Structures are given as C-alpha cells and as structure tokens.
Amino acid sequence: MENQYTCNFDIDKYRDVRIKSNGDGQELEFTFMVPFVSIPHFFEVLLQLWTGKVNKTKIDGYGFAVTYYLTVEEKNLCVERLTSSEDGRKPIFRNYKFDFERFAKELDKGFSEYLQEQRNKGLFPLEVEEYSHHLSKEVIESYEEFSTIINESELSMIRPVEAEKGNTLLDESLAFFLLNSEKEGIEFLLKNDYKKVNGLGYFVVSFHGEGLEETVLQTVFEDVEDAVNCMELLVQSLDNGYGRDILGI
C-alpha cells in the first residue's frame, strides 16, 4: 500500500550504513559512514526531536556529502536532504514529510529485525566486545534507549516562537530560538536561512525592540551552537551596559 511504512538497515561493519525509510509514497535514504559513531548519533538526534528538546536540527553523512535538516511540525517529521550537483556548485534539496510516530516505530522495528538477522547468522551478540564495531555495547544501548522512549512516551512538541510573536523575517522563515535582554528591552531571534539566501544550511540572528525594526546581524553561522553562543554574549553585553555599541544602535 502507498501509505505503508517500512524501514530497512544495510550496514557494512567497517564502512557505511544505509537506512531506507518508506512511508506515504516516499522513499528516503539516510547514508552515513563510521557506523559505530553515526548510528548512536542518529538515534540521539531523533530522541531530541521526539522529547521536544529541540524542534529543528541537522545531521551530516559522516564522510558522505549529504546533510539532513530535520524539523518537527505538529505530529510530522519533515526532512530536507541536501546534496550537491556533480560539479559541486549547485545545492540539491529533496523534501519529505512523515508521520513522526509511524516513522520512529518503523525505524525501531527495522533495527530490531536487523539484530535478529545478525543473531540468526551467529554474529550477535559479539563474542568479544569491540568499541568500533557497529554492534558494540554503546550502539545497542543507544538503540534500546531509543526503542524504550518512543514506545513508552508520546511525542512532545515545542510551541513555535512565531505562534506567540508573529515574526516574519526572511519570507516568514521560522524562528526557533528566542533570547531577551530585559534590561534593554531587546529580543534576539535565531532563524534558519538555508533556503532563502545562502542555500547551504546557514543560521542567522536578528534583533528587535521598542523603536527598533527587526535587524539581521551581518554574521552568518554555519553551526546553530555558535549562533546561540553569540546571542548569549550579546545579551550579556547589553545587560552590562555596552551592547548597544556592538549592535550599532
């Protein structure tokens, strides 16, 4: 059936892992290298989204020229897969939208079936623990944590900033982090600009306040943590009395 969800794991012990997910007439392939690192990270990222710690994040291909932008919208998991043209000059985006609960539980089932296949072949559990093995203790523990949480808890969703603030910077792109300087009455917003200007997954920071139109900082950030750190430093500077000069206001 077209809306049936399935998931298949294809793992090369020392090279790469391919996870094929199907659902609602779509087929998405996650491709990573370094399985003993990338598999736990993959489960960790999905749990951060599931538990509402973040509602947007990205993961890369660990050696492959692929980046995945993941966003939770209502009960859906939206995935944007970014690759490049053959000459490396043009970004290529592919968009997918899955029912997050069905996607996660099929992923759980897919890895469980993979483990059973390895048991049937006598390859799992490992006779001798290898930290760099794709079925190492760390990998299995990360999967078990993922499986337990998605089966015993409901999807938690972060309320979007714009639902309260109505911010429409960058052609209504979503603001997904907010920080205030109460002393100066200035609010900072973190937004993703990868589809609007740069096409490379960058993040931008803007600020606004009473008598101040929303203004975008000239610095563009490749990493969301760097952008958040910048916002925190600017708020600290404002609270210490010298941040307005930095902002040029």
C-alpha positions in Angstrom: 0.0 0.0 0.0 1.2 3.5 -0.8 0.9 4.8 2.8 2.6 1.8 4.3 5.7 2.5 6.4 8.8 0.3 6.2 12.4 0.6 7.2 15.5 -1.4 6.3 19.0 -1.3 7.7 22.0 -2.2 5.4 25.2 -1.9 7.4 28.8 -2.6 6.4 30.8 -3.2 9.5 33.8 -1.0 8.7 32.4 1.3 6.0 28.9 2.7 6.0 25.3 2.4 7.0 22.2 2.9 4.7 18.8 3.3 6.3 15.9 3.2 3.8 12.6 4.5 5.1 9.4 4.4 3.2 6.0 5.9 4.0 3.1 7.8 2.4 4.5 7.1 -1.1 8.0 8.5 -0.2 11.4 6.8 0.0 14.2 8.4 1.9 17.7 7.0 2.3 19.9 8.1 5.2 23.6 7.4 4.3 26.4 7.6 6.9 29.9 6.4 7.4 31.5 5.2 10.6 28.6 3.0 11.8 29.6 2.7 15.4 29.5 6.5 15.7 26.8 7.5 13.3 24.1 5.0 14.4 24.1 6.2 18.1 24.2 9.8 16.9 21.2 9.2 14.6 19.1 7.7 17.4 20.2 10.5 19.8 19.1 13.2 17.3 15.7 11.6 16.8 15.2 11.3 20.6 15.9 15.0 21.0 13.2 15.8 18.5 10.8 13.2 20.0 11.2 14.5 23.5 10.9 18.2 22.5 14.4 19.2 23.5 14.7 20.8 20.0 12.2 21.1 17.1 14.9 21.6 14.4 18.3 20.1 14.0 20.7 18.7 11.3 22.9 15.7 10.8 25.5 15.1 8.3 26.7 12.0 6.4 29.9 11.4 8.5 32.0 11.3 5.4 29.3 11.5 2.7 28.5 14.8 1.1 24.9 14.7 2.4 23.3 16.8 5.1 19.8 16.2 6.6 17.7 19.0 8.1 15.0 17.6 10.4 12.1 19.6 11.7 9.1 18.6 13.8 5.9 20.2 12.6 2.8 19.3 14.6 3.0 15.4 14.5 5.1 15.2 11.4 8.8 14.8 10.9 10.0 16.9 7.9 13.3 16.0 6.4 15.2 18.1 3.9 18.1 16.2 2.3 20.8 18.3 0.9 23.4 17.1 -1.7 25.3 18.8 -4.4 25.3 18.6 -8.2 28.1 16.6 -9.8 30.3 19.6 -10.2 29.7 20.5 -6.6 28.5 24.0 -7.4 24.7 23.7 -7.0 22.9 22.5 -3.9 20.1 20.0 -4.5 17.3 19.7 -2.0 14.8 16.9 -1.6 11.9 17.3 0.8 10.0 14.6 2.8 7.2 14.6 5.3 6.4 11.6 7.5 4.1 10.8 10.4 6.7 11.0 13.1 5.3 8.3 15.3 4.9 5.8 12.5 8.4 6.7 11.1 10.0 6.2 14.6 8.3 2.9 15.3 9.1 1.5 11.9 12.7 2.5 12.5 12.6 0.7 15.8 11.2 -2.4 14.1 13.7 -2.2 11.2 16.7 -2.2 13.6 15.2 -4.9 15.7 14.8 -7.1 12.6 18.4 -6.3 11.6 19.6 -7.5 15.0 17.6 -10.7 14.7 19.2 -11.4 11.3 22.6 -11.0 12.9 21.6 -13.4 15.7 20.5 -16.0 13.1 23.9 -15.7 11.5 25.7 -16.1 14.8 27.1 -12.6 14.6 25.3 -11.1 17.5 25.9 -10.8 20.4 29.6 -10.2 19.9 31.8 -12.8 21.4 34.4 -10.2 22.2 33.4 -6.6 22.7 34.8 -4.2 20.1 34.2 -0.5 20.7 34.5 0.3 16.9 32.0 -2.5 15.9 28.6 -1.4 14.6 27.0 -3.8 17.2 29.1 -2.7 20.1 27.6 -2.2 23.6 27.3 1.6 23.0 25.4 1.1 19.8 23.0 -1.4 21.3 22.4 0.8 24.4 21.6 3.8 22.2 19.1 1.7 20.2 17.5 0.3 23.4 17.1 3.8 24.8 15.5 5.0 21.6 13.2 2.0 21.5 12.1 2.4 25.1 11.3 6.1 24.9 9.4 6.1 21.6 7.3 3.1 22.7 6.6 4.4 26.3 6.2 8.1 25.8 4.2 10.3 23.5 5.7 12.8 21.0 6.5 16.1 22.7 6.3 19.2 20.6 7.9 22.6 21.2 5.4 25.5 20.7 6.8 27.6 17.8 8.1 31.0 18.7 6.1 32.7 15.9 2.8 31.3 17.3 3.3 33.9 20.0 5.4 36.5 18.4 4.3 36.7 14.8 7.8 37.3 13.4 8.0 37.2 9.7 11.7 37.9 8.9 13.2 36.2 5.9 10.0 35.5 4.0 8.3 34.0 7.0 11.1 31.6 7.9 10.7 30.0 11.3 12.2 31.4 14.4 13.1 28.6 16.7 15.2 30.1 19.5 14.5 33.3 21.4 16.5 35.2 24.0 15.8 38.6 25.7 17.7 41.4 27.3 15.2 42.5 29.9 17.4 45.5 30.9 17.4 47.0 27.3 14.1 45.5 26.1 15.7 43.9 23.1 14.8 40.5 21.8 17.0 38.2 19.7 15.7 35.5 17.3 17.5 32.6 15.7 16.3 31.6 12.2 17.3 29.2 9.6 18.2 30.9 6.3 19.3 27.9 4.2 16.5 28.1 1.6 16.1 31.9 1.5 19.6 33.3 0.7 22.6 31.1 1.1 21.3 27.6 0.2 23.9 26.0 2.5 22.1 25.4 5.8 23.3 28.6 7.5 21.7 30.3 10.6 21.1 34.0 11.1 20.4 36.0 14.2 18.1 39.1 14.3 17.1 41.5 17.0 14.3 44.0 17.6 12.8 46.0 20.4 10.7 49.1 21.1 11.5 51.7 18.4 13.8 49.2 16.7 12.8 47.4 13.5 13.9 43.8 13.2 17.5 43.8 12.0 19.7 40.8 10.9 23.2 40.6 12.1 25.8 40.6 9.3 27.5 37.4 10.7 26.1 34.2 9.3 26.6 31.0 11.3 27.2 27.5 10.0 26.6 25.9 13.4 23.5 26.5 15.5 25.5 26.3 18.7 27.8 29.2 17.5 24.7 31.3 16.8 23.2 30.6 20.2 26.5 31.5 21.9 26.6 34.8 20.0 23.1 35.6 21.2 24.0 34.8 24.8 27.1 37.1 24.6 25.1 39.9 23.1 22.5 39.7 25.8 25.3 39.7 28.4 26.9 42.7 26.8 23.6 44.6 26.8 23.0 43.8 30.4 26.5 45.1 31.3 25.8 48.4 29.5 27.8 48.3 26.4 25.9 46.0 23.9 24.2 48.8 22.0 27.5 50.0 20.6 28.2 46.4 19.4 24.8 46.4 17.7 25.3 49.9 16.2 22.2 51.3 17.8 
